[in-house]
Amino acid sequence: MQLRKNQTLERFHEFLKLENEIGNITRQEAVSMVPPLFLDVSPNHFVLDMCAAPGSKTFQLLEIIYQSTKPGSLPDGMVIANDLDVQRCNLLIHQTKRMCTANLIVTNNEAQHFPGCRAHKNFSKASEIELEPPISQLLFDRVLCDVPCSGDGTLRKAPDLWRKWNSGMGNGLHPLQIQIAMRGLSLLKVGGRMVYSTCSMNPVENEAVVAEILRRCGGSVELVDVSSELPQLVRRPGLRNWKVRDRGIWLSSHKDALKFHRFGILPSMFPSGRRYVAPTDGDHKNENGANVNSEDEPMEDPMISTDDWNEEVSDIPLERCMRIVPHDQNSGAFFIAVLHKLSPLPVIQEKPSRRGNSLTKRDEIQEKLSEQVTECNNGVELNSEDAASEKFSEAASEADLIEKEMDETASVPDPCNTDDENDSEKAKLLVEGETPSGKAVGKRKLQIQGKWKGVDPVIFFKDEAIINSIKAFYGIDESFPFGGHLISRNIDNNHVKRIYYISKSVKDVLELNLLVGQQLKIASVGLKMFERQTSREGTTAPCSFRISSEGLPVILPHITKQILYASPVDFKHLLQYKAIKFMDFVDAEFGEKASKLMMGCSVIVLRDAKTSSEPIQLDASTIAIGCWKGRGSLSVMVTAIDCQELLERLSARMETEKGSSAQENNVEGVELQDMNGIEEAERSYTTKEATND
């Protein structure tokens, strides 16, 4: 309560919220930022974030890719951020949209079945694109596998989890985590690096998963020792021996699991990973000769050991994993393992079967149910053990139905595929998307031409008339690549509202996706570059498409027309008053130049007080906004929150210039006189506005 009453902290909190909304900063728990640091990402890498929502790690990966990129250029690499849940995918899009990047694709696929998009030369749909893409399969240099987990490492920041958490959550998620990790390795290039991480301390979700995928991959994947990287990070080595807890009993091996009739406990959950095969003495029978139901058989006291259980110890160097525990450095808990792919995976493991490990039907159902438990560290409620047991019993009677569904899944790329014979029904369907439970989360009109339910198609924009009008109106030079880099989400060019720009790497992936039949379910792609003006004044302008605020930093260095350079005082007035008549600008020459622009969108760049020559040298600190040049005035096309943030940046810059100029002995009086002139001009302009009103 005392912190809330502190006005200084309150102002700081408001500042954080504003900067976070704009995209200048991203608030994230420090320990959650560790996994991307071990990926060793370079600007030319193709990166896959398999379970990306809510998007903080994706944002971090994009920042790393853009680190050494010059203004107006794009890196050679890209990021594909994927999440299964539609609602969480929308949150992911909202978070990453603040990055304003053309190097991102957001997909809505199952992580464990993420498409590889392997193209064949004799593919029947090869005629859909003009040229074959430079890549024939979607493989990645880096893969971040931050899988759904029970989330016990977040108990400090999410104390409500105490009421919901139990050890059965990790057991239920274990098969899904293995599937996702194996799929990530199969999509990883040879020589690439994958980071497997969870916000859990349960070894069943951590070391057990790492050990199992290493066993399946043989010698094609190694566990990397990264103890020398980030030396200031306090971490502990991974475990090599542990027990598995299930419904109040500690199990040391798969033999114990069978002994206590825990058929849902898999061998891969234990350090050795060995399966125990019970002697074939027939079914256990009671003294009356009836079969004993494992559910009714009395359990031995879990605190009393009837045998000397020999604890298993893994022969895999799991100490190379790292455990970050809360009390070492006042943080949340995290588990991280870094894997390096040495050679192609064994053929059998490249396309694993859901029954390839001799699972019983009950194990298959348990594996299916584990997919319903979602990641809690991102705000999703976890299922309790009681609820899981109830679902387990209900699903047991539907084993045949589940088995049939698995067979259908193996033959069909995705159940959301709408390419069927019922086009008339498809046209009437209204969905926003589906959750894993199959419930609709919203309603919108479905575009018939799209392959996926509720998702607009990705269309390469090739209307030469519109493209040429845009290039001529803004004087975009030939150094800016346009051909094949523009897309829309509407097949009708006459009704396209937004045109998006994509980087070369994203272009290659989209072409490959079209070639293989649109296997990727793309929820968001590209940087919004141009937006159609639908107002009456906009339709009469020479170019009806304006440059969006998101795309302006990318295209700004290539614009030669419809661009003006404003003094700090006029730029500030534009942000404050939103619309100014040409004759009312403090700099009369600027107002005259603005009046001579063609009607339509224009770009106003902030000029330093010391800089008088045009054009100015553009760099990362350049501030520019989009405006609409009307018949008698210049109007700002920037959102209110962006105007507020820009005003604060401008005020800080003017204060800095004022302070630095005051320290210069030779020009001290001149600089102060200039700043006083700006302040006087502002007062004069305010008085003039009040008089006109």
Sequence and secondary structure as in RCSB ss.txt:
>XXXX:A:sequence
MQLRKNQTLERFHEFLKLENEIGNITRQEAVSMVPPLFLDVSPNHFVLDMCAAPGSKTFQLLEIIYQSTKPGSLP
DGMVIANDLDVQRCNLLIHQTKRMCTANLIVTNNEAQHFPGCRAHKNFSKASEIELEPPISQLLFDRVLCDVPCS
GDGTLRKAPDLWRKWNSGMGNGLHPLQIQIAMRGLSLLKVGGRMVYSTCSMNPVENEAVVAEILRRCGGSVELVD
VSSELPQLVRRPGLRNWKVRDRGIWLSSHKDALKFHRFGILPSMFPSGRRYVAPTDGDHKNENGANVNSEDEPME
DPMISTDDWNEEVSDIPLERCMRIVPHDQNSGAFFIAVLHKLSPLPVIQEKPSRRGNSLTKRDEIQEKLSEQVTE
CNNGVELNSEDAASEKFSEAASEADLIEKEMDETASVPDPCNTDDENDSEKAKLLVEGETPSGKAVGKRKLQIQG
KWKGVDPVIFFKDEAIINSIKAFYGIDESFPFGGHLISRNIDNNHVKRIYYISKSVKDVLELNLLVGQQLKIASV
GLKMFERQTSREGTTAPCSFRISSEGLPVILPHITKQILYASPVDFKHLLQYKAIKFMDFVDAEFGEKASKLMMG
CSVIVLRDAKTSSEPIQLDASTIAIGCWKGRGSLSVMVTAIDCQELLERLSARMETEKGSSAQENNVEGVELQDM
NGIEEAERSYTTKEATND
>XXXX:A:secstr
 HHHH HHHHHHHHHHHHHHHHTS     GGGGHHHHTT   TT EEEETT TT HHHHHHHHHHTTT  TT   
S EEEEE S HHHHHHHHHHHHTT  SSEEEE   GGG       TT TTGGGSSS  S SS  EEEEEEE    
 GGGTTT GGGGGT  THHHHHHHHHHHHHHHHHHHTEEEEEEEEEEES   TTTTHHHHHHHHHHHTTSEEE  
 TTSSTTS  EE  S   EEETTEEE SHHHHHHTT TT  GGGSSS          S B TTS B  TTTS   
 TTS SS       SS GGGSEEE HHHHTS  EEEEEEEE S   HHHHS  TTTT   HHHHHHHHHHTT   
TTTT     HHHHHHHHHHHHTTHHHHHHHHHHHHHSS TTB  SS HHHHHH B S B TT  B    B  TT 
SBTT    EE   HHHHHHHHHHHT  TTS  TT EEES S GGG  EEEE  HHHHHHHHHHHHTT  S EEEE
SEEEEEE  SHHHHTSS  EEE TTTHHHHGGG  SSEEEE HHHHHHHHHHSEEEGGG SSHHHHHHHHTS SE
EEEEEE  TT  SSS    TT  EEEEEE SSEEEE S HHHHHHHHHHHHHHHHHHHHHHHT STTHHHHHHHH
HHHHHHHHHHHHHHHHH 
